[in-house]
């Protein structure tokens, strides 16, 4: 019947979280800063900051 042609929603870029080491997928909230995103969540971001403060 209909060939669902709704754009390329299937393809989303992904990265590995530097804190937990798990892959995470592009989200719309990151569209402006995707190049700078390093963590999958705020929790991981805080965790990493906490860890790296130790010198
Ligand atoms: Zn993470």
mmCIF file of the protein (N, C-alpha, C, O) and its ligand, coordinates in Angstrom:
data_MODEL
# 
_entry.id   MODEL 
# 
loop_
_entity.id 
_entity.type 
_entity.pdbx_number_of_molecules 
1 polymer     1 
2 non-polymer 1 
# 
_entity_poly.entity_id                      1 
_entity_poly.type                           'polypeptide(L)' 
_entity_poly.nstd_linkage                   no 
_entity_poly.nstd_monomer                   no 
_entity_poly.pdbx_seq_one_letter_code       
;(UNK)(UNK)(UNK)(UNK)(UNK)(UNK)(UNK)(UNK)(UNK)(UNK)(UNK)(UNK)(UNK)(UNK)(UNK)(UNK)
(UNK)(UNK)(UNK)(UNK)(UNK)(UNK)(UNK)(UNK)(UNK)(UNK)(UNK)(UNK)(UNK)(UNK)(UNK)(UNK)
(UNK)(UNK)(UNK)(UNK)(UNK)(UNK)(UNK)(UNK)(UNK)(UNK)(UNK)(UNK)(UNK)(UNK)(UNK)(UNK)
(UNK)(UNK)(UNK)(UNK)(UNK)(UNK)(UNK)
;
_entity_poly.pdbx_seq_one_letter_code_can   XXXXXXXXXXXXXXXXXXXXXXXXXXXXXXXXXXXXXXXXXXXXXXXXXXXXXXX 
_entity_poly.pdbx_strand_id                 A 
# 
loop_
_entity_poly_seq.entity_id 
_entity_poly_seq.num 
_entity_poly_seq.mon_id 
_entity_poly_seq.hetero 
1 1  UNK n 
1 2  UNK n 
1 3  UNK n 
1 4  UNK n 
1 5  UNK n 
1 6  UNK n 
1 7  UNK n 
1 8  UNK n 
1 9  UNK n 
1 10 UNK n 
1 11 UNK n 
1 12 UNK n 
1 13 UNK n 
1 14 UNK n 
1 15 UNK n 
1 16 UNK n 
1 17 UNK n 
1 18 UNK n 
1 19 UNK n 
1 20 UNK n 
1 21 UNK n 
1 22 UNK n 
1 23 UNK n 
1 24 UNK n 
1 25 UNK n 
1 26 UNK n 
1 27 UNK n 
1 28 UNK n 
1 29 UNK n 
1 30 UNK n 
1 31 UNK n 
1 32 UNK n 
1 33 UNK n 
1 34 UNK n 
1 35 UNK n 
1 36 UNK n 
1 37 UNK n 
1 38 UNK n 
1 39 UNK n 
1 40 UNK n 
1 41 UNK n 
1 42 UNK n 
1 43 UNK n 
1 44 UNK n 
1 45 UNK n 
1 46 UNK n 
1 47 UNK n 
1 48 UNK n 
1 49 UNK n 
1 50 UNK n 
1 51 UNK n 
1 52 UNK n 
1 53 UNK n 
1 54 UNK n 
1 55 UNK n 
# 
loop_
_struct_asym.id 
_struct_asym.entity_id 
A 1 
B 2 
# 
loop_
_chem_comp.id 
_chem_comp.type 
_chem_comp.mon_nstd_flag 
UNK 'L-peptide linking' . 
ZN  non-polymer         . 
# 
_pdbx_entity_nonpoly.entity_id   2 
_pdbx_entity_nonpoly.name        ? 
_pdbx_entity_nonpoly.comp_id     ZN 
# 
_pdbx_nonpoly_scheme.asym_id         B 
_pdbx_nonpoly_scheme.entity_id       2 
_pdbx_nonpoly_scheme.mon_id          ZN 
_pdbx_nonpoly_scheme.ndb_seq_num     1 
_pdbx_nonpoly_scheme.pdb_seq_num     101 
_pdbx_nonpoly_scheme.auth_seq_num    101 
_pdbx_nonpoly_scheme.pdb_mon_id      ZN 
_pdbx_nonpoly_scheme.auth_mon_id     ZN 
_pdbx_nonpoly_scheme.pdb_strand_id   A 
_pdbx_nonpoly_scheme.pdb_ins_code    . 
# 
loop_
_atom_site.group_PDB 
_atom_site.id 
_atom_site.type_symbol 
_atom_site.label_atom_id 
_atom_site.label_alt_id 
_atom_site.label_comp_id 
_atom_site.label_asym_id 
_atom_site.label_entity_id 
_atom_site.label_seq_id 
_atom_site.pdbx_PDB_ins_code 
_atom_site.Cartn_x 
_atom_site.Cartn_y 
_atom_site.Cartn_z 
_atom_site.occupancy 
_atom_site.B_iso_or_equiv 
_atom_site.pdbx_formal_charge 
_atom_site.auth_seq_id 
_atom_site.auth_comp_id 
_atom_site.auth_asym_id 
_atom_site.auth_atom_id 
_atom_site.pdbx_PDB_model_num 
ATOM   1   N  N  . UNK A 1 1  ? 0.827  -1.195 0.000  1.00 0.00 ? 1   UNK A N  1 
ATOM   2   C  CA . UNK A 1 1  ? 0.000  0.000  0.000  1.00 0.00 ? 1   UNK A CA 1 
ATOM   3   C  C  . UNK A 1 1  ? 0.875  1.264  0.000  1.00 0.00 ? 1   UNK A C  1 
ATOM   4   O  O  . UNK A 1 1  ? 1.409  1.642  -1.043 1.00 0.00 ? 1   UNK A O  1 
ATOM   5   N  N  . UNK A 1 2  ? 1.019  1.892  1.113  1.00 0.00 ? 2   UNK A N  1 
ATOM   6   C  CA . UNK A 1 2  ? 1.822  3.102  1.131  1.00 0.00 ? 2   UNK A CA 1 
ATOM   7   C  C  . UNK A 1 2  ? 3.273  2.779  1.484  1.00 0.00 ? 2   UNK A C  1 
ATOM   8   O  O  . UNK A 1 2  ? 3.555  2.007  2.401  1.00 0.00 ? 2   UNK A O  1 
ATOM   9   N  N  . UNK A 1 3  ? 4.154  3.378  0.750  1.00 0.00 ? 3   UNK A N  1 
ATOM   10  C  CA . UNK A 1 3  ? 5.564  3.207  1.077  1.00 0.00 ? 3   UNK A CA 1 
ATOM   11  C  C  . UNK A 1 3  ? 6.002  4.342  1.991  1.00 0.00 ? 3   UNK A C  1 
ATOM   12  O  O  . UNK A 1 3  ? 6.219  5.467  1.540  1.00 0.00 ? 3   UNK A O  1 
ATOM   13  N  N  . UNK A 1 4  ? 6.128  4.039  3.265  1.00 0.00 ? 4   UNK A N  1 
ATOM   14  C  CA . UNK A 1 4  ? 6.411  5.085  4.249  1.00 0.00 ? 4   UNK A CA 1 
ATOM   15  C  C  . UNK A 1 4  ? 7.674  5.862  3.950  1.00 0.00 ? 4   UNK A C  1 
ATOM   16  O  O  . UNK A 1 4  ? 8.778  5.474  4.333  1.00 0.00 ? 4   UNK A O  1 
ATOM   17  N  N  . UNK A 1 5  ? 7.488  6.932  3.280  1.00 0.00 ? 5   UNK A N  1 
ATOM   18  C  CA . UNK A 1 5  ? 8.636  7.771  2.950  1.00 0.00 ? 5   UNK A CA 1 
ATOM   19  C  C  . UNK A 1 5  ? 8.593  9.030  3.802  1.00 0.00 ? 5   UNK A C  1 
ATOM   20  O  O  . UNK A 1 5  ? 8.123  10.075 3.352  1.00 0.00 ? 5   UNK A O  1 
ATOM   21  N  N  . UNK A 1 6  ? 9.076  8.931  5.007  1.00 0.00 ? 6   UNK A N  1 
ATOM   22  C  CA . UNK A 1 6  ? 8.999  10.071 5.921  1.00 0.00 ? 6   UNK A CA 1 
ATOM   23  C  C  . UNK A 1 6  ? 10.377 10.652 6.202  1.00 0.00 ? 6   UNK A C  1 
ATOM   24  O  O  . UNK A 1 6  ? 10.608 11.220 7.270  1.00 0.00 ? 6   UNK A O  1 
ATOM   25  N  N  . UNK A 1 7  ? 11.264 10.516 5.281  1.00 0.00 ? 7   UNK A N  1 
ATOM   26  C  CA . UNK A 1 7  ? 12.613 11.023 5.530  1.00 0.00 ? 7   UNK A CA 1 
ATOM   27  C  C  . UNK A 1 7  ? 13.496 9.938  6.126  1.00 0.00 ? 7   UNK A C  1 
ATOM   28  O  O  . UNK A 1 7  ? 13.084 8.785  6.256  1.00 0.00 ? 7   UNK A O  1 
ATOM   29  N  N  . UNK A 1 8  ? 14.711 10.319 6.484  1.00 0.00 ? 8   UNK A N  1 
ATOM   30  C  CA . UNK A 1 8  ? 15.666 9.334  6.971  1.00 0.00 ? 8   UNK A CA 1 
ATOM   31  C  C  . UNK A 1 8  ? 15.695 9.277  8.494  1.00 0.00 ? 8   UNK A C  1 
ATOM   32  O  O  . UNK A 1 8  ? 16.724 9.553  9.112  1.00 0.00 ? 8   UNK A O  1 
ATOM   33  N  N  . UNK A 1 9  ? 14.604 8.933  9.074  1.00 0.00 ? 9   UNK A N  1 
ATOM   34  C  CA . UNK A 1 9  ? 14.529 8.854  10.517 1.00 0.00 ? 9   UNK A CA 1 
ATOM   35  C  C  . UNK A 1 9  ? 15.330 7.670  11.054 1.00 0.00 ? 9   UNK A C  1 
ATOM   36  O  O  . UNK A 1 9  ? 15.715 7.644  12.223 1.00 0.00 ? 9   UNK A O  1 
ATOM   37  N  N  . UNK A 1 10 ? 15.570 6.705  10.195 1.00 0.00 ? 10  UNK A N  1 
ATOM   38  C  CA . UNK A 1 10 ? 16.278 5.505  10.628 1.00 0.00 ? 10  UNK A CA 1 
ATOM   39  C  C  . UNK A 1 10 ? 17.738 5.789  10.941 1.00 0.00 ? 10  UNK A C  1 
ATOM   40  O  O  . UNK A 1 10 ? 18.334 5.144  11.804 1.00 0.00 ? 10  UNK A O  1 
ATOM   41  N  N  . UNK A 1 11 ? 18.308 6.754  10.240 1.00 0.00 ? 11  UNK A N  1 
ATOM   42  C  CA . UNK A 1 11 ? 19.716 7.040  10.461 1.00 0.00 ? 11  UNK A CA 1 
ATOM   43  C  C  . UNK A 1 11 ? 19.920 8.137  11.480 1.00 0.00 ? 11  UNK A C  1 
ATOM   44  O  O  . UNK A 1 11 ? 19.542 9.289  11.266 1.00 0.00 ? 11  UNK A O  1 
ATOM   45  N  N  . UNK A 1 12 ? 20.526 7.757  12.599 1.00 0.00 ? 12  UNK A N  1 
ATOM   46  C  CA . UNK A 1 12 ? 20.894 8.746  13.597 1.00 0.00 ? 12  UNK A CA 1 
ATOM   47  C  C  . UNK A 1 12 ? 22.341 8.487  13.999 1.00 0.00 ? 12  UNK A C  1 
ATOM   48  O  O  . UNK A 1 12 ? 22.729 7.336  14.195 1.00 0.00 ? 12  UNK A O  1 
ATOM   49  N  N  . UNK A 1 13 ? 23.125 9.517  14.121 1.00 0.00 ? 13  UNK A N  1 
ATOM   50  C  CA . UNK A 1 13 ? 24.508 9.328  14.542 1.00 0.00 ? 13  UNK A CA 1 
ATOM   51  C  C  . UNK A 1 13 ? 24.571 8.894  16.007 1.00 0.00 ? 13  UNK A C  1 
ATOM   52  O  O  . UNK A 1 13 ? 23.637 9.121  16.776 1.00 0.00 ? 13  UNK A O  1 
ATOM   53  N  N  . UNK A 1 14 ? 25.661 8.283  16.371 1.00 0.00 ? 14  UNK A N  1 
ATOM   54  C  CA . UNK A 1 14 ? 25.817 7.863  17.762 1.00 0.00 ? 14  UNK A CA 1 
ATOM   55  C  C  . UNK A 1 14 ? 27.254 8.079  18.224 1.00 0.00 ? 14  UNK A C  1 
ATOM   56  O  O  . UNK A 1 14 ? 28.169 8.235  17.415 1.00 0.00 ? 14  UNK A O  1 
ATOM   57  N  N  . UNK A 1 15 ? 27.425 8.083  19.522 1.00 0.00 ? 15  UNK A N  1 
ATOM   58  C  CA . UNK A 1 15 ? 28.745 8.263  20.134 1.00 0.00 ? 15  UNK A CA 1 
ATOM   59  C  C  . UNK A 1 15 ? 28.866 7.346  21.340 1.00 0.00 ? 15  UNK A C  1 
ATOM   60  O  O  . UNK A 1 15 ? 27.896 6.721  21.767 1.00 0.00 ? 15  UNK A O  1 
ATOM   61  N  N  . UNK A 1 16 ? 30.076 7.280  21.879 1.00 0.00 ? 16  UNK A N  1 
ATOM   62  C  CA . UNK A 1 16 ? 30.300 6.510  23.102 1.00 0.00 ? 16  UNK A CA 1 
ATOM   63  C  C  . UNK A 1 16 ? 30.458 7.481  24.266 1.00 0.00 ? 16  UNK A C  1 
ATOM   64  O  O  . UNK A 1 16 ? 31.244 8.426  24.198 1.00 0.00 ? 16  UNK A O  1 
ATOM   65  N  N  . UNK A 1 17 ? 29.717 7.243  25.312 1.00 0.00 ? 17  UNK A N  1 
ATOM   66  C  CA . UNK A 1 17 ? 29.788 8.099  26.492 1.00 0.00 ? 17  UNK A CA 1 
ATOM   67  C  C  . UNK A 1 17 ? 31.146 7.941  27.179 1.00 0.00 ? 17  UNK A C  1 
ATOM   68  O  O  . UNK A 1 17 ? 31.592 6.820  27.424 1.00 0.00 ? 17  UNK A O  1 
ATOM   69  N  N  . UNK A 1 18 ? 31.793 9.047  27.485 1.00 0.00 ? 18  UNK A N  1 
ATOM   70  C  CA . UNK A 1 18 ? 33.116 8.999  28.122 1.00 0.00 ? 18  UNK A CA 1 
ATOM   71  C  C  . UNK A 1 18 ? 33.044 8.584  29.580 1.00 0.00 ? 18  UNK A C  1 
ATOM   72  O  O  . UNK A 1 18 ? 34.044 8.156  30.158 1.00 0.00 ? 18  UNK A O  1 
ATOM   73  N  N  . UNK A 1 19 ? 31.871 8.706  30.175 1.00 0.00 ? 19  UNK A N  1 
ATOM   74  C  CA . UNK A 1 19 ? 31.744 8.359  31.585 1.00 0.00 ? 19  UNK A CA 1 
ATOM   75  C  C  . UNK A 1 19 ? 31.395 6.887  31.774 1.00 0.00 ? 19  UNK A C  1 
ATOM   76  O  O  . UNK A 1 19 ? 32.071 6.177  32.519 1.00 0.00 ? 19  UNK A O  1 
ATOM   77  N  N  . UNK A 1 20 ? 30.359 6.436  31.112 1.00 0.00 ? 20  UNK A N  1 
ATOM   78  C  CA . UNK A 1 20 ? 29.894 5.067  31.324 1.00 0.00 ? 20  UNK A CA 1 
ATOM   79  C  C  . UNK A 1 20 ? 30.309 4.122  30.198 1.00 0.00 ? 20  UNK A C  1 
ATOM   80  O  O  . UNK A 1 20 ? 30.142 2.908  30.318 1.00 0.00 ? 20  UNK A O  1 
ATOM   81  N  N  . UNK A 1 21 ? 30.846 4.666  29.110 1.00 0.00 ? 21  UNK A N  1 
ATOM   82  C  CA . UNK A 1 21 ? 31.360 3.813  28.034 1.00 0.00 ? 21  UNK A CA 1 
ATOM   83  C  C  . UNK A 1 21 ? 30.300 3.168  27.166 1.00 0.00 ? 21  UNK A C  1 
ATOM   84  O  O  . UNK A 1 21 ? 30.606 2.278  26.373 1.00 0.00 ? 21  UNK A O  1 
ATOM   85  N  N  . UNK A 1 22 ? 29.068 3.600  27.302 1.00 0.00 ? 22  UNK A N  1 
ATOM   86  C  CA . UNK A 1 22 ? 27.989 3.036  26.500 1.00 0.00 ? 22  UNK A CA 1 
ATOM   87  C  C  . UNK A 1 22 ? 27.653 3.930  25.313 1.00 0.00 ? 22  UNK A C  1 
ATOM   88  O  O  . UNK A 1 22 ? 27.788 5.151  25.388 1.00 0.00 ? 22  UNK A O  1 
ATOM   89  N  N  . UNK A 1 23 ? 27.218 3.319  24.228 1.00 0.00 ? 23  UNK A N  1 
ATOM   90  C  CA . UNK A 1 23 ? 26.816 4.115  23.075 1.00 0.00 ? 23  UNK A CA 1 
ATOM   91  C  C  . UNK A 1 23 ? 25.494 4.829  23.314 1.00 0.00 ? 23  UNK A C  1 
ATOM   92  O  O  . UNK A 1 23 ? 24.582 4.290  23.942 1.00 0.00 ? 23  UNK A O  1 
ATOM   93  N  N  . UNK A 1 24 ? 25.410 6.040  22.805 1.00 0.00 ? 24  UNK A N  1 
ATOM   94  C  CA . UNK A 1 24 ? 24.144 6.777  22.868 1.00 0.00 ? 24  UNK A CA 1 
ATOM   95  C  C  . UNK A 1 24 ? 23.878 7.424  21.523 1.00 0.00 ? 24  UNK A C  1 
ATOM   96  O  O  . UNK A 1 24 ? 24.793 7.703  20.748 1.00 0.00 ? 24  UNK A O  1 
ATOM   97  N  N  . UNK A 1 25 ? 22.623 7.649  21.273 1.00 0.00 ? 25  UNK A N  1 
ATOM   98  C  CA . UNK A 1 25 ? 22.181 8.107  19.954 1.00 0.00 ? 25  UNK A CA 1 
ATOM   99  C  C  . UNK A 1 25 ? 21.824 9.579  19.986 1.00 0.00 ? 25  UNK A C  1 
ATOM   100 O  O  . UNK A 1 25 ? 21.380 10.120 20.998 1.00 0.00 ? 25  UNK A O  1 
ATOM   101 N  N  . UNK A 1 26 ? 22.030 10.191 18.868 1.00 0.00 ? 26  UNK A N  1 
ATOM   102 C  CA . UNK A 1 26 ? 21.712 11.612 18.677 1.00 0.00 ? 26  UNK A CA 1 
ATOM   103 C  C  . UNK A 1 26 ? 20.304 11.929 19.162 1.00 0.00 ? 26  UNK A C  1 
ATOM   104 O  O  . UNK A 1 26 ? 19.355 11.177 18.943 1.00 0.00 ? 26  UNK A O  1 
ATOM   105 N  N  . UNK A 1 27 ? 20.211 13.077 19.831 1.00 0.00 ? 27  UNK A N  1 
ATOM   106 C  CA . UNK A 1 27 ? 18.898 13.572 20.237 1.00 0.00 ? 27  UNK A CA 1 
ATOM   107 C  C  . UNK A 1 27 ? 18.707 15.000 19.745 1.00 0.00 ? 27  UNK A C  1 
ATOM   108 O  O  . UNK A 1 27 ? 19.660 15.744 19.514 1.00 0.00 ? 27  UNK A O  1 
ATOM   109 N  N  . UNK A 1 28 ? 17.457 15.339 19.598 1.00 0.00 ? 28  UNK A N  1 
ATOM   110 C  CA . UNK A 1 28 ? 17.152 16.653 19.039 1.00 0.00 ? 28  UNK A CA 1 
ATOM   111 C  C  . UNK A 1 28 ? 17.702 17.785 19.902 1.00 0.00 ? 28  UNK A C  1 
ATOM   112 O  O  . UNK A 1 28 ? 18.108 18.826 19.385 1.00 0.00 ? 28  UNK A O  1 
ATOM   113 N  N  . UNK A 1 29 ? 17.713 17.578 21.214 1.00 0.00 ? 29  UNK A N  1 
ATOM   114 C  CA . UNK A 1 29 ? 18.220 18.626 22.107 1.00 0.00 ? 29  UNK A CA 1 
ATOM   115 C  C  . UNK A 1 29 ? 19.702 18.895 21.884 1.00 0.00 ? 29  UNK A C  1 
ATOM   116 O  O  . UNK A 1 29 ? 20.213 19.936 22.297 1.00 0.00 ? 29  UNK A O  1 
ATOM   117 N  N  . UNK A 1 30 ? 20.397 17.959 21.233 1.00 0.00 ? 30  UNK A N  1 
ATOM   118 C  CA . UNK A 1 30 ? 21.830 18.120 20.964 1.00 0.00 ? 30  UNK A CA 1 
ATOM   119 C  C  . UNK A 1 30 ? 22.108 18.609 19.560 1.00 0.00 ? 30  UNK A C  1 
ATOM   120 O  O  . UNK A 1 30 ? 23.271 18.708 19.168 1.00 0.00 ? 30  UNK A O  1 
ATOM   121 N  N  . UNK A 1 31 ? 21.095 18.913 18.801 1.00 0.00 ? 31  UNK A N  1 
ATOM   122 C  CA . UNK A 1 31 ? 21.328 19.215 17.381 1.00 0.00 ? 31  UNK A CA 1 
ATOM   123 C  C  . UNK A 1 31 ? 22.308 20.366 17.172 1.00 0.00 ? 31  UNK A C  1 
ATOM   124 O  O  . UNK A 1 31 ? 23.024 20.391 16.171 1.00 0.00 ? 31  UNK A O  1 
ATOM   125 N  N  . UNK A 1 32 ? 22.348 21.307 18.092 1.00 0.00 ? 32  UNK A N  1 
ATOM   126 C  CA . UNK A 1 32 ? 23.254 22.453 17.936 1.00 0.00 ? 32  UNK A CA 1 
ATOM   127 C  C  . UNK A 1 32 ? 24.644 22.191 18.496 1.00 0.00 ? 32  UNK A C  1 
ATOM   128 O  O  . UNK A 1 32 ? 25.605 22.868 18.130 1.00 0.00 ? 32  UNK A O  1 
ATOM   129 N  N  . UNK A 1 33 ? 24.749 21.208 19.382 1.00 0.00 ? 33  UNK A N  1 
ATOM   130 C  CA . UNK A 1 33 ? 26.027 20.998 20.082 1.00 0.00 ? 33  UNK A CA 1 
ATOM   131 C  C  . UNK A 1 33 ? 26.550 19.567 19.958 1.00 0.00 ? 33  UNK A C  1 
ATOM   132 O  O  . UNK A 1 33 ? 27.410 19.141 20.730 1.00 0.00 ? 33  UNK A O  1 
ATOM   133 N  N  . UNK A 1 34 ? 26.022 18.835 18.982 1.00 0.00 ? 34  UNK A N  1 
ATOM   134 C  CA . UNK A 1 34 ? 26.369 17.415 18.860 1.00 0.00 ? 34  UNK A CA 1 
ATOM   135 C  C  . UNK A 1 34 ? 27.882 17.189 18.824 1.00 0.00 ? 34  UNK A C  1 
ATOM   136 O  O  . UNK A 1 34 ? 28.373 16.213 19.391 1.00 0.00 ? 34  UNK A O  1 
ATOM   137 N  N  . UNK A 1 35 ? 28.607 18.061 18.181 1.00 0.00 ? 35  UNK A N  1 
ATOM   138 C  CA . UNK A 1 35 ? 30.061 17.910 18.090 1.00 0.00 ? 35  UNK A CA 1 
ATOM   139 C  C  . UNK A 1 35 ? 30.710 17.938 19.475 1.00 0.00 ? 35  UNK A C  1 
ATOM   140 O  O  . UNK A 1 35 ? 31.772 17.354 19.688 1.00 0.00 ? 35  UNK A O  1 
ATOM   141 N  N  . UNK A 1 36 ? 30.058 18.623 20.404 1.00 0.00 ? 36  UNK A N  1 
ATOM   142 C  CA . UNK A 1 36 ? 30.655 18.799 21.734 1.00 0.00 ? 36  UNK A CA 1 
ATOM   143 C  C  . UNK A 1 36 ? 30.134 17.807 22.757 1.00 0.00 ? 36  UNK A C  1 
ATOM   144 O  O  . UNK A 1 36 ? 30.672 17.706 23.860 1.00 0.00 ? 36  UNK A O  1 
ATOM   145 N  N  . UNK A 1 37 ? 29.097 17.080 22.398 1.00 0.00 ? 37  UNK A N  1 
ATOM   146 C  CA . UNK A 1 37 ? 28.494 16.158 23.351 1.00 0.00 ? 37  UNK A CA 1 
ATOM   147 C  C  . UNK A 1 37 ? 29.423 14.972 23.604 1.00 0.00 ? 37  UNK A C  1 
ATOM   148 O  O  . UNK A 1 37 ? 29.888 14.324 22.667 1.00 0.00 ? 37  UNK A O  1 
ATOM   149 N  N  . UNK A 1 38 ? 29.683 14.702 24.866 1.00 0.00 ? 38  UNK A N  1 
ATOM   150 C  CA . UNK A 1 38 ? 30.586 13.603 25.211 1.00 0.00 ? 38  UNK A CA 1 
ATOM   151 C  C  . UNK A 1 38 ? 29.950 12.594 26.148 1.00 0.00 ? 38  UNK A C  1 
ATOM   152 O  O  . UNK A 1 38 ? 30.466 11.491 26.328 1.00 0.00 ? 38  UNK A O  1 
ATOM   153 N  N  . UNK A 1 39 ? 28.822 12.976 26.746 1.00 0.00 ? 39  UNK A N  1 
ATOM   154 C  CA . UNK A 1 39 ? 28.201 12.105 27.728 1.00 0.00 ? 39  UNK A CA 1 
ATOM   155 C  C  . UNK A 1 39 ? 26.749 11.847 27.371 1.00 0.00 ? 39  UNK A C  1 
ATOM   156 O  O  . UNK A 1 39 ? 26.090 12.677 26.745 1.00 0.00 ? 39  UNK A O  1 
ATOM   157 N  N  . UNK A 1 40 ? 26.257 10.670 27.782 1.00 0.00 ? 40  UNK A N  1 
ATOM   158 C  CA . UNK A 1 40 ? 24.905 10.278 27.399 1.00 0.00 ? 40  UNK A CA 1 
ATOM   159 C  C  . UNK A 1 40 ? 23.854 11.006 28.221 1.00 0.00 ? 40  UNK A C  1 
ATOM   160 O  O  . UNK A 1 40 ? 22.702 11.110 27.800 1.00 0.00 ? 40  UNK A O  1 
ATOM   161 N  N  . UNK A 1 41 ? 24.235 11.506 29.382 1.00 0.00 ? 41  UNK A N  1 
ATOM   162 C  CA . UNK A 1 41 ? 23.252 12.142 30.253 1.00 0.00 ? 41  UNK A CA 1 
ATOM   163 C  C  . UNK A 1 41 ? 23.919 13.131 31.197 1.00 0.00 ? 41  UNK A C  1 
ATOM   164 O  O  . UNK A 1 41 ? 25.144 13.159 31.318 1.00 0.00 ? 41  UNK A O  1 
ATOM   165 N  N  . UNK A 1 42 ? 23.116 13.929 31.856 1.00 0.00 ? 42  UNK A N  1 
ATOM   166 C  CA . UNK A 1 42 ? 23.645 14.878 32.841 1.00 0.00 ? 42  UNK A CA 1 
ATOM   167 C  C  . UNK A 1 42 ? 24.314 14.128 33.976 1.00 0.00 ? 42  UNK A C  1 
ATOM   168 O  O  . UNK A 1 42 ? 25.325 14.573 34.521 1.00 0.00 ? 42  UNK A O  1 
ATOM   169 N  N  . UNK A 1 43 ? 23.746 12.995 34.325 1.00 0.00 ? 43  UNK A N  1 
ATOM   170 C  CA . UNK A 1 43 ? 24.317 12.183 35.397 1.00 0.00 ? 43  UNK A CA 1 
ATOM   171 C  C  . UNK A 1 43 ? 25.744 11.786 35.092 1.00 0.00 ? 43  UNK A C  1 
ATOM   172 O  O  . UNK A 1 43 ? 26.619 11.890 35.951 1.00 0.00 ? 43  UNK A O  1 
ATOM   173 N  N  . UNK A 1 44 ? 25.986 11.331 33.876 1.00 0.00 ? 44  UNK A N  1 
ATOM   174 C  CA . UNK A 1 44 ? 27.332 10.934 33.470 1.00 0.00 ? 44  UNK A CA 1 
ATOM   175 C  C  . UNK A 1 44 ? 28.252 12.134 33.437 1.00 0.00 ? 44  UNK A C  1 
ATOM   176 O  O  . UNK A 1 44 ? 29.420 12.040 33.816 1.00 0.00 ? 44  UNK A O  1 
ATOM   177 N  N  . UNK A 1 45 ? 27.741 13.241 32.993 1.00 0.00 ? 45  UNK A N  1 
ATOM   178 C  CA . UNK A 1 45 ? 28.541 14.458 32.912 1.00 0.00 ? 45  UNK A CA 1 
ATOM   179 C  C  . UNK A 1 45 ? 29.028 14.860 34.297 1.00 0.00 ? 45  UNK A C  1 
ATOM   180 O  O  . UNK A 1 45 ? 30.194 15.211 34.475 1.00 0.00 ? 45  UNK A O  1 
ATOM   181 N  N  . UNK A 1 46 ? 28.138 14.807 35.268 1.00 0.00 ? 46  UNK A N  1 
ATOM   182 C  CA . UNK A 1 46 ? 28.500 15.158 36.634 1.00 0.00 ? 46  UNK A CA 1 
ATOM   183 C  C  . UNK A 1 46 ? 29.483 14.150 37.206 1.00 0.00 ? 46  UNK A C  1 
ATOM   184 O  O  . UNK A 1 46 ? 30.446 14.503 37.887 1.00 0.00 ? 46  UNK A O  1 
ATOM   185 N  N  . UNK A 1 47 ? 29.218 12.925 36.918 1.00 0.00 ? 47  UNK A N  1 
ATOM   186 C  CA . UNK A 1 47 ? 30.082 11.862 37.408 1.00 0.00 ? 47  UNK A CA 1 
ATOM   187 C  C  . UNK A 1 47 ? 31.509 12.069 36.937 1.00 0.00 ? 47  UNK A C  1 
ATOM   188 O  O  . UNK A 1 47 ? 32.468 11.935 37.697 1.00 0.00 ? 47  UNK A O  1 
ATOM   189 N  N  . UNK A 1 48 ? 31.619 12.403 35.654 1.00 0.00 ? 48  UNK A N  1 
ATOM   190 C  CA . UNK A 1 48 ? 32.936 12.576 35.063 1.00 0.00 ? 48  UNK A CA 1 
ATOM   191 C  C  . UNK A 1 48 ? 33.635 13.793 35.659 1.00 0.00 ? 48  UNK A C  1 
ATOM   192 O  O  . UNK A 1 48 ? 34.831 13.747 35.949 1.00 0.00 ? 48  UNK A O  1 
ATOM   193 N  N  . UNK A 1 49 ? 32.896 14.874 35.840 1.00 0.00 ? 49  UNK A N  1 
ATOM   194 C  CA . UNK A 1 49 ? 33.470 16.069 36.429 1.00 0.00 ? 49  UNK A CA 1 
ATOM   195 C  C  . UNK A 1 49 ? 33.992 15.792 37.830 1.00 0.00 ? 49  UNK A C  1 
ATOM   196 O  O  . UNK A 1 49 ? 35.072 16.240 38.215 1.00 0.00 ? 49  UNK A O  1 
ATOM   197 N  N  . UNK A 1 50 ? 33.217 15.063 38.560 1.00 0.00 ? 50  UNK A N  1 
ATOM   198 C  CA . UNK A 1 50 ? 33.570 14.702 39.926 1.00 0.00 ? 50  UNK A CA 1 
ATOM   199 C  C  . UNK A 1 50 ? 34.875 13.917 39.938 1.00 0.00 ? 50  UNK A C  1 
ATOM   200 O  O  . UNK A 1 50 ? 35.769 14.161 40.748 1.00 0.00 ? 50  UNK A O  1 
ATOM   201 N  N  . UNK A 1 51 ? 34.950 12.983 39.030 1.00 0.00 ? 51  UNK A N  1 
ATOM   202 C  CA . UNK A 1 51 ? 36.130 12.116 38.966 1.00 0.00 ? 51  UNK A CA 1 
ATOM   203 C  C  . UNK A 1 51 ? 37.370 12.882 38.524 1.00 0.00 ? 51  UNK A C  1 
ATOM   204 O  O  . UNK A 1 51 ? 38.463 12.651 39.041 1.00 0.00 ? 51  UNK A O  1 
ATOM   205 N  N  . UNK A 1 52 ? 37.203 13.786 37.577 1.00 0.00 ? 52  UNK A N  1 
ATOM   206 C  CA . UNK A 1 52 ? 38.359 14.470 37.018 1.00 0.00 ? 52  UNK A CA 1 
ATOM   207 C  C  . UNK A 1 52 ? 38.848 15.619 37.898 1.00 0.00 ? 52  UNK A C  1 
ATOM   208 O  O  . UNK A 1 52 ? 39.922 16.178 37.673 1.00 0.00 ? 52  UNK A O  1 
ATOM   209 N  N  . UNK A 1 53 ? 38.046 15.960 38.899 1.00 0.00 ? 53  UNK A N  1 
ATOM   210 C  CA . UNK A 1 53 ? 38.485 17.029 39.808 1.00 0.00 ? 53  UNK A CA 1 
ATOM   211 C  C  . UNK A 1 53 ? 39.634 16.541 40.690 1.00 0.00 ? 53  UNK A C  1 
ATOM   212 O  O  . UNK A 1 53 ? 40.469 17.316 41.156 1.00 0.00 ? 53  UNK A O  1 
ATOM   213 N  N  . UNK A 1 54 ? 39.638 15.283 40.887 1.00 0.00 ? 54  UNK A N  1 
ATOM   214 C  CA . UNK A 1 54 ? 40.696 14.670 41.690 1.00 0.00 ? 54  UNK A CA 1 
ATOM   215 C  C  . UNK A 1 54 ? 42.006 14.726 40.902 1.00 0.00 ? 54  UNK A C  1 
ATOM   216 O  O  . UNK A 1 54 ? 42.082 14.223 39.781 1.00 0.00 ? 54  UNK A O  1 
ATOM   217 N  N  . UNK A 1 55 ? 43.015 15.328 41.479 1.00 0.00 ? 55  UNK A N  1 
ATOM   218 C  CA . UNK A 1 55 ? 44.278 15.442 40.731 1.00 0.00 ? 55  UNK A CA 1 
ATOM   219 C  C  . UNK A 1 55 ? 45.391 14.765 41.484 1.00 0.00 ? 55  UNK A C  1 
ATOM   220 O  O  . UNK A 1 55 ? 46.531 14.752 41.020 1.00 0.00 ? 55  UNK A O  1 
HETATM 221 ZN ZN . ZN  B 2 .  ? 26.917 7.700  30.132 1.00 0.00 ? 101 ZN  A ZN 1 
# 
